[in-house]
Amino acid sequence: MEYVFGTKGGTEVLKTKGRAHTSLTGWQQVEQVHQDRETVTDSFWVVRKLDSAEDAAGNCYDWYEIDRHYRTVDRSGPIAAKVARTTAAAEIAFVTLAEAGTIDEETAGEHAELFAEWAENVSYKAGDIRRRGLELYRCIQGHTSQAGWEPENAASLWKKTADPAEEWPSWSQPVGANDAYSAGDKVSHNGKRWVSTADGNVWEPGVYGWEEQPLQTTKENEL
C-alpha cells in the first residue's frame, strides 16, 4: 500500500494506492522507509472518506480527509549506515597502508582481525598480508594459492610478520628484498639478540649488518 499526504481546499488529505480499496477510520499510523534509510512514521485521525477510483491497470485509489497529523523521522538507520561505511573505509585504508609498509608490522599485528583469511585458489601478489589463525603472513612471491602451500608451510612464498607480543622474534633467512629486514628490526639468533643496522638486510646476524645486543641479567629481569 502506498500513501501520499497533501492538501485540497485548505484541508489535509491522504491518498492511498493499492490493489484493493481501503476503509480507514479513526486513528491510523503508517510507516515508510525511504531510500536514504530514514524511517518516517505518520499518525493521523481519519475524519471521513472523500472519494474512490480505479485505473485501467487495476489500481485502487482512495482519498481521505484527515486531522491531527503528526510525523516523526528516525534517522538512526542512515547514521548507523554512515558509521559502518566510514569504519569499513578506515579498515580498508589500514590494510592497504600495512601492505605498503607504511604501517609497521607490530601495529598491523595488533589489528590482525582486519586482514582477510588466507584461502586456496587465490592469486596473491608480493606484499599482500593474510591471516592464518591468529598469525599474519606477508606474501613474498606472487603465486596462486593451493593446498599444501599454506603460509606456515611455504617459507618461499610467505613470511610471518612481527608479533607485537614478541620483542625479539627468531631470525629467518630472507628470500629477497620483499622480506628483507629494515634498520632497527630486532631478532634473536644463536642465543643472542641482534638489531639490524641496515635497510634491505638479508645477511645472517653475526655476518654483516647486525649489531649484537647485551642480554638482560637475572637481576635486571627481577627488576
ZASE-676646 format. One record per residue (C-alpha): residue number from 1; residue in three letters; x, y, z. Coordinates in nm, 4 decimals. Layout:
residues N
> NUM;Ala;X;Y;Z $
...
***
This chain:
residues 223
> 1;Met;0.0000;0.0000;0.0000 $
> 2;Glu;0.1309;0.3454;-0.0950 $
> 3;Tyr;0.0442;0.6656;0.0918 $
> 4;Val;0.0698;1.0292;-0.0135 $
> 5;Phe;-0.0234;1.3317;0.2004 $
> 6;Gly;-0.1372;1.6627;0.0546 $
> 7;Thr;-0.3903;1.9440;0.0820 $
> 8;Lys;-0.7091;2.0250;-0.1067 $
> 9;Gly;-0.9053;2.3413;-0.0475 $
> 10;Gly;-0.7182;2.4046;0.2778 $
> 11;Thr;-0.7970;2.0536;0.4049 $
> 12;Glu;-0.5265;1.7947;0.4641 $
> 13;Val;-0.5855;1.4862;0.2529 $
> 14;Leu;-0.4455;1.1336;0.2485 $
> 15;Lys;-0.4353;0.9477;-0.0823 $
> 16;Thr;-0.3884;0.5691;-0.0828 $
> 17;Lys;-0.2983;0.3398;-0.3712 $
> 18;Gly;-0.3135;-0.0383;-0.3744 $
> 19;Arg;-0.4614;-0.3472;-0.5329 $
> 20;Ala;-0.7764;-0.3120;-0.3212 $
> 21;His;-0.9736;-0.0242;-0.1742 $
> 22;Thr;-0.9157;0.0818;0.1859 $
> 23;Ser;-1.1675;0.1662;0.4572 $
> 24;Leu;-0.9761;0.3679;0.7138 $
> 25;Thr;-1.1428;0.5059;1.0257 $
> 26;Gly;-1.0265;0.6669;1.3499 $
> 27;Trp;-0.6593;0.6864;1.4463 $
> 28;Gln;-0.4165;0.5448;1.1923 $
> 29;Gln;-0.0409;0.5059;1.1786 $
> 30;Val;0.1676;0.4342;0.8676 $
> 31;Glu;0.5395;0.3801;0.8384 $
> 32;Gln;0.7541;0.4322;0.5315 $
> 33;Val;1.1254;0.3561;0.4850 $
> 34;His;1.2852;0.5907;0.2338 $
> 35;Gln;1.5781;0.5224;0.0029 $
> 36;Asp;1.8121;0.7121;0.2346 $
> 37;Arg;1.7019;0.4630;0.5033 $
> 38;Glu;1.5100;0.7197;0.7065 $
> 39;Thr;1.2006;0.5728;0.8698 $
> 40;Val;0.9066;0.8149;0.8597 $
> 41;Thr;0.6061;0.7422;1.0821 $
> 42;Asp;0.2785;0.9316;1.0280 $
> 43;Ser;-0.0001;0.9284;1.2863 $
> 44;Phe;-0.3338;1.0913;1.1987 $
> 45;Trp;-0.7086;1.0956;1.2591 $
> 46;Val;-0.9344;0.9997;0.9677 $
> 47;Val;-1.2241;1.2448;0.9507 $
> 48;Arg;-1.4037;1.0931;0.6544 $
> 49;Lys;-1.3593;0.9190;0.3208 $
> 50;Leu;-1.3815;1.1631;0.0302 $
> 51;Asp;-1.3666;0.9546;-0.2885 $
> 52;Ser;-1.2577;0.6303;-0.4523 $
> 53;Ala;-1.1417;0.5460;-0.8065 $
> 54;Glu;-0.9714;0.2764;-1.0134 $
> 55;Asp;-0.7499;0.2865;-1.3198 $
> 56;Ala;-0.7169;0.0547;-1.6196 $
> 57;Ala;-0.4285;-0.1315;-1.4544 $
> 58;Gly;-0.6489;-0.2326;-1.1623 $
> 59;Asn;-0.5002;0.0104;-0.9110 $
> 60;Cys;-0.7420;0.1304;-0.6442 $
> 61;Tyr;-0.7279;0.4879;-0.5156 $
> 62;Asp;-0.8948;0.6311;-0.2048 $
> 63;Trp;-0.8949;0.9848;-0.0656 $
> 64;Tyr;-0.9485;1.0734;0.3000 $
> 65;Glu;-0.9834;1.3973;0.4886 $
> 66;Ile;-0.7505;1.3739;0.7914 $
> 67;Asp;-0.6774;1.5784;1.1025 $
> 68;Arg;-0.4236;1.5912;1.3883 $
> 69;His;-0.1431;1.4672;1.1642 $
> 70;Tyr;0.1888;1.4033;1.3452 $
> 71;Arg;0.5112;1.2938;1.1775 $
> 72;Thr;0.8283;1.1501;1.3344 $
> 73;Val;1.1515;1.0758;1.1476 $
> 74;Asp;1.4015;0.8150;1.2654 $
> 75;Arg;1.7449;0.8849;1.1170 $
> 76;Ser;1.9332;0.6242;1.3211 $
> 77;Gly;1.9404;0.3984;1.0150 $
> 78;Pro;2.1304;0.6453;0.7935 $
> 79;Ile;2.3631;0.7371;1.0797 $
> 80;Ala;2.4445;0.3725;1.1508 $
> 81;Ala;2.4943;0.3072;0.7794 $
> 82;Lys;2.7266;0.6077;0.7507 $
> 83;Val;2.9277;0.4969;1.0530 $
> 84;Ala;2.9533;0.1468;0.9064 $
> 85;Arg;3.0738;0.2857;0.5718 $
> 86;Thr;3.3268;0.5115;0.7429 $
> 87;Thr;3.4544;0.2239;0.9567 $
> 88;Ala;3.4838;-0.0067;0.6561 $
> 89;Ala;3.6771;0.2591;0.4624 $
> 90;Ala;3.9141;0.3113;0.7558 $
> 91;Glu;3.9746;-0.0635;0.7853 $
> 92;Ile;4.0487;-0.0939;0.4133 $
> 93;Ala;4.2885;0.2009;0.4357 $
> 94;Phe;4.4651;0.0424;0.7338 $
> 95;Val;4.5171;-0.2860;0.5472 $
> 96;Thr;4.6359;-0.1021;0.2347 $
> 97;Leu;4.8890;0.1032;0.4332 $
> 98;Ala;5.0112;-0.2077;0.6169 $
> 99;Glu;5.0646;-0.3943;0.2909 $
> 100;Ala;5.2514;-0.0933;0.1508 $
> 101;Gly;5.4780;-0.0938;0.4559 $
> 102;Thr;5.3607;0.2466;0.5797 $
> 103;Ile;5.2223;0.0852;0.8956 $
> 104;Asp;5.4778;-0.1268;1.0797 $
> 105;Glu;5.4213;-0.4994;1.1256 $
> 106;Glu;5.3886;-0.4739;1.5026 $
> 107;Thr;5.0978;-0.2312;1.4714 $
> 108;Ala;4.9407;-0.4433;1.1980 $
> 109;Gly;4.9637;-0.7466;1.4241 $
> 110;Glu;4.7686;-0.5649;1.6940 $
> 111;His;4.4749;-0.5481;1.4492 $
> 112;Ala;4.5057;-0.8882;1.2854 $
> 113;Glu;4.1274;-0.9273;1.2674 $
> 114;Leu;4.1141;-0.6611;0.9922 $
> 115;Phe;4.3041;-0.8791;0.7461 $
> 116;Ala;4.1367;-1.1405;0.5267 $
> 117;Glu;4.1953;-1.5094;0.5934 $
> 118;Trp;4.4282;-1.6959;0.3598 $
> 119;Ala;4.2340;-1.9097;0.1127 $
> 120;Glu;4.3044;-2.1622;-0.1631 $
> 121;Asn;4.2844;-2.0836;-0.5349 $
> 122;Val;4.3505;-1.7124;-0.4847 $
> 123;Ser;4.6057;-1.5094;-0.6783 $
> 124;Tyr;4.8358;-1.3377;-0.4285 $
> 125;Lys;5.0996;-1.0786;-0.5085 $
> 126;Ala;5.4133;-0.9874;-0.3169 $
> 127;Gly;5.3261;-0.7589;-0.0260 $
> 128;Asp;4.9783;-0.8986;0.0401 $
> 129;Ile;4.9122;-0.9707;0.4074 $
> 130;Arg;4.6759;-1.2506;0.5059 $
> 131;Arg;4.5647;-1.4016;0.8337 $
> 132;Arg;4.6134;-1.7662;0.9187 $
> 133;Gly;4.4524;-1.8433;1.2527 $
> 134;Leu;4.5855;-1.5752;1.4865 $
> 135;Glu;4.9001;-1.5079;1.2822 $
> 136;Leu;4.9672;-1.2664;0.9960 $
> 137;Tyr;5.1815;-1.3547;0.6975 $
> 138;Arg;5.3193;-1.1342;0.4196 $
> 139;Cys;5.3407;-1.2741;0.0674 $
> 140;Ile;5.6999;-1.2549;-0.0597 $
> 141;Gln;5.6451;-1.4112;-0.4012 $
> 142;Gly;5.3432;-1.3825;-0.6286 $
> 143;His;5.1523;-1.7088;-0.6799 $
> 144;Thr;4.8130;-1.8753;-0.6901 $
> 145;Ser;4.7465;-2.0489;-0.3583 $
> 146;Gln;4.6700;-2.4177;-0.3288 $
> 147;Ala;4.6503;-2.6902;-0.0669 $
> 148;Gly;4.9918;-2.7576;0.0821 $
> 149;Trp;5.1060;-2.4003;0.0243 $
> 150;Glu;4.9579;-2.2637;0.3453 $
> 151;Pro;5.1658;-1.9697;0.4772 $
> 152;Glu;5.3077;-2.1705;0.7670 $
> 153;Asn;5.4131;-2.4446;0.5223 $
> 154;Ala;5.5551;-2.2308;0.2399 $
> 155;Ala;5.8532;-2.0285;0.3589 $
> 156;Ser;5.9440;-1.9383;-0.0002 $
> 157;Leu;5.6032;-1.7775;-0.0527 $
> 158;Trp;5.5097;-1.6319;0.2861 $
> 159;Lys;5.6883;-1.4727;0.5783 $
> 160;Lys;5.5339;-1.4441;0.9232 $
> 161;Thr;5.5025;-1.0806;1.0269 $
> 162;Ala;5.6304;-0.9493;1.3554 $
> 163;Asp;5.4353;-1.0479;1.6641 $
> 164;Pro;5.3720;-0.7359;1.8768 $
> 165;Ala;5.3909;-0.9544;2.1878 $
> 166;Glu;5.7367;-1.0850;2.0866 $
> 167;Glu;6.0099;-0.8239;2.1050 $
> 168;Trp;6.2909;-1.0476;1.9780 $
> 169;Pro;6.1471;-1.2933;1.7228 $
> 170;Ser;6.3690;-1.5624;1.5772 $
> 171;Trp;6.5661;-1.4579;1.2705 $
> 172;Ser;6.4692;-1.6263;0.9428 $
> 173;Gln;6.6639;-1.6142;0.6188 $
> 174;Pro;6.5064;-1.3571;0.3834 $
> 175;Val;6.4368;-1.4745;0.0301 $
> 176;Gly;6.4844;-1.1302;-0.1226 $
> 177;Ala;6.4006;-0.7619;-0.0958 $
> 178;Asn;6.0356;-0.8340;-0.0208 $
> 179;Asp;6.1100;-0.9892;0.3168 $
> 180;Ala;6.4449;-0.8286;0.3973 $
> 181;Tyr;6.4901;-0.6740;0.7403 $
> 182;Ser;6.4824;-0.2987;0.7910 $
> 183;Ala;6.7172;-0.0909;1.0015 $
> 184;Gly;6.6154;-0.1169;1.3665 $
> 185;Asp;6.4482;-0.4588;1.3364 $
> 186;Lys;6.5116;-0.6841;1.6345 $
> 187;Val;6.5754;-1.0596;1.6194 $
> 188;Ser;6.7188;-1.3422;1.8250 $
> 189;His;6.9673;-1.5847;1.6681 $
> 190;Asn;7.2099;-1.8416;1.8032 $
> 191;Gly;7.1213;-1.7496;2.1612 $
> 192;Lys;7.1937;-1.3806;2.1073 $
> 193;Arg;6.9938;-1.0679;2.0363 $
> 194;Trp;7.0587;-0.8506;1.7341 $
> 195;Val;6.9428;-0.5180;1.5889 $
> 196;Ser;6.9644;-0.4588;1.2143 $
> 197;Thr;7.1891;-0.1668;1.1198 $
> 198;Ala;7.0814;-0.1522;0.7554 $
> 199;Asp;6.7712;-0.1466;0.5400 $
> 200;Gly;6.7185;-0.4333;0.2969 $
> 201;Asn;6.9216;-0.6577;0.5275 $
> 202;Val;6.9352;-1.0193;0.4043 $
> 203;Trp;7.2518;-1.1153;0.5924 $
> 204;Glu;7.2694;-1.3549;0.8849 $
> 205;Pro;7.3262;-1.1935;1.2250 $
> 206;Gly;7.6938;-1.2136;1.3132 $
> 207;Val;7.7984;-1.1977;0.9482 $
> 208;Tyr;7.7072;-0.8459;0.8399 $
> 209;Gly;7.4514;-0.5721;0.9001 $
> 210;Trp;7.3657;-0.6584;1.2610 $
> 211;Glu;7.4687;-0.5265;1.5991 $
> 212;Glu;7.4678;-0.7641;1.8930 $
> 213;Gln;7.2717;-0.6511;2.1967 $
> 214;Pro;7.3540;-0.7459;2.5554 $
> 215;Leu;7.1186;-0.9948;2.7195 $
> 216;Gln;6.9426;-0.8866;3.0382 $
> 217;Thr;7.0958;-1.0243;3.3551 $
> 218;Thr;6.8912;-1.2179;3.6073 $
> 219;Lys;6.8972;-0.9171;3.8400 $
> 220;Glu;6.7640;-0.6893;3.5641 $
> 221;Asn;6.4868;-0.9380;3.4894 $
> 222;Glu;6.3835;-0.9389;3.8523 $
> 223;Leu;6.3576;-0.5600;3.8481 $
***
